[in-house]
Amino acid sequence: MGAFLSKAGITNVIIESSFHPRSHVGESMVTSSTRVFKEIGFLPVLEREGFVRKYGASWHAPDGDEFAIEFKEFPQDGVEQDYTYHVDRSKLDLLMLKHAESLGSKILQGVHVKQVLFDGQRANGVRISVAGQEVDLPCKFVVDASGRNTLIGNQLKLKVKDPVFDQYAVHAWFKNVNRGGAHTANFIHIYFLKIERGWVWQIPINEEITSMGVVADKTVYRESHKDIESYFNTHITSNPDLVRAMKDAVRINEFKTEGDYSYGLSKIVGDGFLCIGDAARFVDPIFSSGVSVALYSAKYASERIVNAFATGDFSEAALKPYETRLRGGVNIWYEFIRLYYKLLPLFTHFIQSKKHRLEVLRLLQGEVYDRSDVPVLDAMRRYIATVEKSDSHLLRSKLTSIPIDDLNF
Ligand SMILES: Cc1cc2nc3c(=O)[nH]c(=O)nc-3n(C[C@H](O)[C@H](O)[C@H](O)COP(=O)(O)OP(=O)(O)OC[C@H]3O[C@@H](n4cnc5c(N)ncnc54)[C@H](O)[C@@H]3O)c2cc1C
């Protein structure tokens, strides 16, 4: 957002409570992100810094079946690369901050925003806390980019807990992970687990370090009555490919946990403010969508902000087209994720079918915005309906309890 606003000549200040570099979850990207990086002139930085190139994704079923996709199978408009990146977020986020600064953004690190200030309904500043002092900073417009802290969502009580997903993740970095055959070694690998919505990610951070994370419904962790380490170790022994990958693995940092992370906001724009990235919405990370949502939300929101500065109209109504556009895209991610969890073998089947593969791949690349319909999701829904209707269907026992009817969320 800083980069977009600075490029448009709008004076902006990024207020960041931590000091970068700081670690962060969310290390694997989708290829549509490349477009935004290119637009803000950040692609050369990604190339210069030698982040691991991600050419595809590979899934491992509990019975040892493996299937993969490569991004190059479906060329994307405006994306010249057939790869995206896996990143050490402490490095990436610092570089992005520096990039915004180089374009003109002012950066305040170690400064916590306590609350957004309002004149009636209209946001007109922020109260910050720095070195034990509270100071009010007036401004014309506030962008909430506070991630899962959801500053405005909490302050205005706009936050709505996801009615379906309540996942819990345990993750750490390892050395000596066997990443598999040379061709797919730098893919993201997803290992399915035989537990409720359970899977493990394998993300290469650099030549030596691999990020591994166990994700499952929170009840699985709660009912295990295990400490974090034994919980993690139990699950990495439950998929044969994963056992192979982790045979000689040595953990090199502390386990981190992430919980309660799926939610939406009843509105993401208001008079004089809007929310982007995780501060606006968080959907389950199975398809590595988060960073791309953060990037596209910044892009689309900045267009409305530039317009607001040009017209002097900072009203909720003037900003609403951003909300509609972002919700449209993220809802497609959300539908895709729900259908995936509803019937796992369906995803496997669709990705391996000639008819549907490219359309599924298009979603996995992150092509979710400005689409009025997504026929492949309709086809998935029809398939699920057939399975639900037939007691004798081979996949009947694989259906989960995930609701896939319209959710007002
Ligand atoms: C288990 C898990 C796995 C994930 N895996 C992936 C993945 O593989 N790929 C992917 O793309 N995404 C993934 N994500 C999602 C990804 O982490 C986020 O979507 C992404 O980081 C969102 O970026 P953001 O800029 O909105 O927020 P953040 O990156 O969280 O940045 C928010 C910043 O705001 C600062 N801040 C917060 N509150 C305040 C305040 N009051 N005042 C000042 N500063 C403040 C924070 O210090 C932080 O630096 C995953 C998420 C989870 C939970």
The ligand as a Tripos MOL2 file, in Angstrom:
@<TRIPOS>MOLECULE
LIG
   53    58     1     0     0
SMALL
NO_CHARGES

@<TRIPOS>ATOM
      1 C1         -0.9190  -21.3230    9.5720 C.3       1 LIG1
      2 C2         -0.8110  -20.2890    8.4730 C.ar      1 LIG1
      3 C3         -0.1310  -20.5920    7.3060 C.ar      1 LIG1
      4 C4         -0.0540  -19.6490    6.2750 C.ar      1 LIG1
      5 N1          0.5890  -19.9760    5.1020 N.ar      1 LIG1
      6 C5          0.5910  -19.0960    4.0840 C.ar      1 LIG1
      7 C6          1.2700  -19.3820    2.8600 C.ar      1 LIG1
      8 O1          1.8960  -20.4280    2.6870 O.2       1 LIG1
      9 N2          1.2120  -18.4650    1.8570 N.ar      1 LIG1
     10 C7          0.5520  -17.2720    1.9960 C.ar      1 LIG1
     11 O2          0.5060  -16.4810    1.0510 O.2       1 LIG1
     12 N3         -0.0470  -16.9610    3.1660 N.ar      1 LIG1
     13 C8         -0.0370  -17.8230    4.1950 C.ar      1 LIG1
     14 N4         -0.6140  -17.4720    5.3790 N.ar      1 LIG1
     15 C9         -1.2720  -16.1650    5.4640 C.3       1 LIG1
     16 C10        -0.2770  -15.0090    5.6180 C.3       1 LIG1
     17 O3          0.4650  -15.1770    6.7900 O.3       1 LIG1
     18 C11        -1.0370  -13.6940    5.6800 C.3       1 LIG1
     19 O4         -2.1610  -13.7270    4.8330 O.3       1 LIG1
     20 C12        -0.1960  -12.4750    5.3050 C.3       1 LIG1
     21 O5          0.9510  -12.4070    6.1010 O.3       1 LIG1
     22 C13        -1.0390  -11.2050    5.4550 C.3       1 LIG1
     23 O6         -0.2540  -10.0610    5.3350 O.3       1 LIG1
     24 P1         -0.7120   -8.6970    6.0130 P.3       1 LIG1
     25 O7          0.2320   -7.6760    5.5130 O.co2     1 LIG1
     26 O8         -2.1630   -8.4990    5.8440 O.co2     1 LIG1
     27 O9         -0.4930   -8.9110    7.5710 O.3       1 LIG1
     28 P2          0.8470   -9.1900    8.3610 P.3       1 LIG1
     29 O10         1.8680   -9.7690    7.4530 O.co2     1 LIG1
     30 O11         0.4810   -9.9500    9.5750 O.co2     1 LIG1
     31 O12         1.3530   -7.7340    8.7610 O.3       1 LIG1
     32 C14         0.6810   -6.9710    9.7130 C.3       1 LIG1
     33 C15         1.6960   -6.0490   10.3800 C.3       1 LIG1
     34 O13         0.9970   -5.1250   11.1820 O.3       1 LIG1
     35 C16         1.7190   -4.9220   12.3680 C.3       1 LIG1
     36 N5          0.7410   -4.4870   13.3770 N.ar      1 LIG1
     37 C17        -0.2950   -5.2200   13.8720 C.ar      1 LIG1
     38 N6         -1.0110   -4.4890   14.7260 N.ar      1 LIG1
     39 C18        -0.4290   -3.2670   14.7610 C.ar      1 LIG1
     40 C19        -0.7130   -2.0720   15.4720 C.ar      1 LIG1
     41 N7         -1.7710   -1.9710   16.3030 N.pl3     1 LIG1
     42 N8          0.0960   -0.9850   15.2850 N.ar      1 LIG1
     43 C20         1.1550   -1.0680   14.4330 C.ar      1 LIG1
     44 N9          1.4690   -2.1820   13.7350 N.ar      1 LIG1
     45 C21         0.6850   -3.2630   13.9070 C.ar      1 LIG1
     46 C22         2.3350   -6.2660   12.6760 C.3       1 LIG1
     47 O14         3.5000   -6.1010   13.4770 O.3       1 LIG1
     48 C23         2.6460   -6.7890   11.2880 C.3       1 LIG1
     49 O15         3.9780   -6.5320   10.8980 O.3       1 LIG1
     50 C24        -0.6610  -18.3890    6.4320 C.ar      1 LIG1
     51 C25        -1.2920  -18.0680    7.6310 C.ar      1 LIG1
     52 C26        -1.3820  -18.9980    8.6520 C.ar      1 LIG1
     53 C27        -2.0900  -18.6310    9.9250 C.3       1 LIG1
@<TRIPOS>BOND
     1     1     2 1
     2     2     3 ar
     3     2    52 ar
     4     3     4 ar
     5     4     5 ar
     6     4    50 ar
     7     5     6 ar
     8     6     7 ar
     9     6    13 1
    10     7     8 2
    11     7     9 ar
    12     9    10 ar
    13    10    11 2
    14    10    12 ar
    15    12    13 ar
    16    13    14 ar
    17    14    15 1
    18    14    50 ar
    19    15    16 1
    20    16    17 1
    21    16    18 1
    22    18    19 1
    23    18    20 1
    24    20    21 1
    25    20    22 1
    26    22    23 1
    27    23    24 1
    28    24    25 2
    29    24    26 1
    30    24    27 1
    31    27    28 1
    32    28    29 2
    33    28    30 1
    34    28    31 1
    35    31    32 1
    36    32    33 1
    37    33    34 1
    38    33    48 1
    39    34    35 1
    40    35    36 1
    41    35    46 1
    42    36    37 ar
    43    36    45 ar
    44    37    38 ar
    45    38    39 ar
    46    39    40 ar
    47    39    45 ar
    48    40    41 1
    49    40    42 ar
    50    42    43 ar
    51    43    44 ar
    52    44    45 ar
    53    46    47 1
    54    46    48 1
    55    48    49 1
    56    50    51 ar
    57    51    52 ar
    58    52    53 1
@<TRIPOS>SUBSTRUCTURE
     1 LIG1         1 GROUP 0 **** ****
